[in-house]
Amino acid sequence: MELIIISVVLVICIFVAILVIVSKLSKEDIKLQVAATCEGKNELEQAIIKIYFTFSIGKLASYKKEIIGSVDWSEGWMPVSYNLKEHGVYKEERLFVLKDEDTYATFEFDATNTVDAQGQGEGYVVLVLENATQDTSFRAGIVLAVTANMVTYQLSDSTSWNNEFVVNH
């Protein structure tokens, strides 16, 4: 009798261990990384920052999915556009900001064109320094909401840069 109980407990422990390992490995498939690069100045002498983001949605790529992105930024900066890589080429779209929101905007993905077979994609948001501020440090963040099988996964990451980074480029 003891041998049967020990065998059942051992099987349950092995099953739980396998579930934990699979769960941890699948979470690593879903990620977002954000980085800022200074691109110099435009014709109006406004500093330009590009907020690059790469993401992976792992196994969710095989499901019907919707992706909505949003960007938030420090005061003084203004978004100009967002660019998503579709079939290996960046496609530029204007980023419209609501009048009530001066540090937040959303944009939509065409998930069939922007996510490859491995569930990976990339893009960037262009910000210009519209109004100089006394701040010495700035930040921008990207949030992606991926909905697949009626479950929404939220990915977020942010980056920051200092005023010297902008002035020296």
C-alpha positions as CSV (number, residue, x, y, z in Angstrom):
1,M,0.0,0.0,0.0
2,E,2.8,2.4,0.9
3,L,4.4,1.7,-2.5
4,I,1.3,2.8,-4.3
5,I,1.0,6.0,-2.3
6,I,4.6,6.9,-2.9
7,S,4.3,6.1,-6.6
8,V,1.2,8.4,-6.9
9,V,2.9,11.2,-5.0
10,L,6.0,10.8,-7.2
11,V,4.0,11.0,-10.4
12,I,2.2,14.1,-9.2
13,C,5.5,15.8,-8.3
14,I,7.0,15.0,-11.7
15,F,3.8,16.3,-13.4
16,V,3.9,19.6,-11.4
17,A,7.7,20.0,-12.1
18,I,7.1,19.6,-15.9
19,L,4.2,22.2,-15.8
20,V,6.4,24.7,-13.9
21,I,9.3,24.3,-16.3
22,V,7.1,24.6,-19.4
23,S,5.4,27.7,-17.9
24,K,8.8,29.4,-17.2
25,L,10.1,28.6,-20.7
26,S,7.0,30.0,-22.4
27,K,7.1,33.3,-20.4
28,E,10.6,34.0,-21.8
29,D,9.0,33.9,-25.3
30,I,6.9,37.0,-24.5
31,K,9.0,40.1,-24.1
32,L,9.5,43.8,-25.1
33,Q,12.7,45.8,-25.3
34,V,13.0,49.6,-25.7
35,A,16.0,51.8,-26.5
36,A,16.4,55.5,-27.4
37,T,18.8,56.9,-30.0
38,C,19.4,60.5,-30.8
39,E,19.1,61.3,-34.5
40,G,20.4,64.9,-34.5
41,K,18.1,67.8,-35.4
42,N,15.5,68.4,-38.0
43,E,15.2,71.5,-40.3
44,L,13.5,73.4,-37.5
45,E,16.5,72.7,-35.2
46,Q,14.4,70.5,-33.0
47,A,16.2,67.5,-31.4
48,I,15.0,64.1,-32.8
49,I,14.9,61.0,-30.6
50,K,13.9,57.6,-32.0
51,I,12.4,55.1,-29.5
52,Y,13.2,51.7,-31.0
53,F,11.3,48.6,-29.7
54,T,11.5,45.0,-30.4
55,F,9.0,42.5,-29.2
56,S,8.3,38.8,-29.2
57,I,4.9,37.2,-28.5
58,G,6.1,33.6,-28.8
59,K,3.4,31.0,-29.3
60,L,0.7,33.7,-29.4
61,A,1.8,34.3,-33.0
62,S,-0.1,31.2,-34.2
63,Y,-3.4,32.5,-32.8
64,K,-5.7,35.1,-34.1
65,K,-4.5,38.2,-32.3
66,E,-4.9,41.9,-32.0
67,I,-2.1,44.2,-30.9
68,I,-2.5,47.8,-29.7
69,G,0.5,49.9,-28.8
70,S,0.9,53.0,-26.8
71,V,3.7,55.4,-26.1
72,D,4.2,57.9,-23.3
73,W,6.9,60.5,-23.2
74,S,8.3,63.3,-21.1
75,E,6.9,66.8,-21.2
76,G,8.4,69.0,-23.9
77,W,8.6,66.2,-26.4
78,M,6.1,65.6,-29.2
79,P,5.6,62.4,-31.2
80,V,5.7,62.7,-35.0
81,S,5.3,59.2,-36.3
82,Y,5.5,55.5,-35.5
83,N,7.1,53.0,-37.9
84,L,6.4,49.3,-37.9
85,K,8.5,46.7,-39.8
86,E,6.2,44.9,-42.2
87,H,7.6,42.2,-44.4
88,G,11.2,43.4,-43.6
89,V,10.5,47.1,-44.5
90,Y,9.6,50.0,-42.1
91,K,6.2,51.5,-42.9
92,E,5.7,55.0,-41.5
93,E,2.4,56.2,-40.0
94,R,1.5,59.5,-38.5
95,L,0.9,59.5,-34.7
96,F,-2.1,61.6,-33.7
97,V,-2.2,62.9,-30.2
98,L,-5.5,63.9,-28.6
99,K,-5.7,67.5,-27.5
100,D,-6.4,66.4,-23.9
101,E,-3.3,64.1,-23.9
102,D,0.1,65.8,-24.2
103,T,2.2,62.8,-23.0
104,Y,0.4,59.7,-24.2
105,A,-0.8,58.3,-27.6
106,T,-2.0,54.9,-28.9
107,F,-1.4,53.2,-32.3
108,E,-2.7,50.0,-33.9
109,F,-0.8,47.1,-35.4
110,D,-1.8,45.0,-38.4
111,A,-0.6,41.8,-36.6
112,T,-0.6,39.7,-39.8
113,N,2.0,41.9,-41.4
114,T,4.1,43.1,-38.4
115,V,4.7,39.8,-36.6
116,D,6.8,37.2,-38.3
117,A,6.3,33.4,-38.0
118,Q,8.5,33.3,-34.9
119,G,6.2,35.9,-33.2
120,Q,8.8,38.7,-33.4
121,G,8.4,42.3,-34.6
122,E,10.0,45.7,-34.3
123,G,9.4,49.3,-34.8
124,Y,10.2,52.8,-33.6
125,V,8.5,56.0,-32.5
126,V,9.9,59.4,-33.6
127,L,9.8,62.2,-31.0
128,V,11.0,65.8,-31.5
129,L,11.8,68.3,-28.7
130,E,9.0,70.8,-29.2
131,N,9.4,72.9,-26.1
132,A,12.7,73.0,-24.2
133,T,12.3,72.4,-20.5
134,Q,14.5,72.7,-17.5
135,D,14.5,68.9,-17.0
136,T,17.9,67.2,-17.3
137,S,16.4,63.7,-17.7
138,F,13.7,62.5,-20.1
139,R,11.9,59.2,-20.6
140,A,9.7,57.4,-23.0
141,G,7.8,54.1,-22.6
142,I,6.1,51.6,-24.9
143,V,3.2,49.4,-23.9
144,L,1.9,46.7,-26.1
145,A,-1.5,45.0,-25.4
146,V,-1.7,41.6,-27.2
147,T,-5.1,39.9,-27.2
148,A,-5.2,36.3,-28.2
149,N,-7.9,33.7,-27.4
150,M,-9.8,36.4,-25.4
151,V,-6.8,36.9,-23.1
152,T,-4.9,40.1,-23.1
153,Y,-1.1,40.2,-22.3
154,Q,0.4,43.5,-21.5
155,L,4.1,44.1,-22.3
156,S,5.8,47.3,-21.2
157,D,9.3,48.7,-21.1
158,S,10.8,52.2,-21.0
159,T,14.0,54.0,-21.7
160,S,15.5,57.3,-20.5
161,W,18.1,59.8,-21.6
162,N,19.7,62.9,-20.3
163,N,19.9,66.4,-21.7
164,E,23.6,66.0,-22.6
165,F,22.7,63.1,-24.8
166,V,20.5,65.4,-26.9
167,V,22.8,68.4,-26.9
168,N,25.9,66.5,-27.9
169,H,24.3,65.0,-31.1
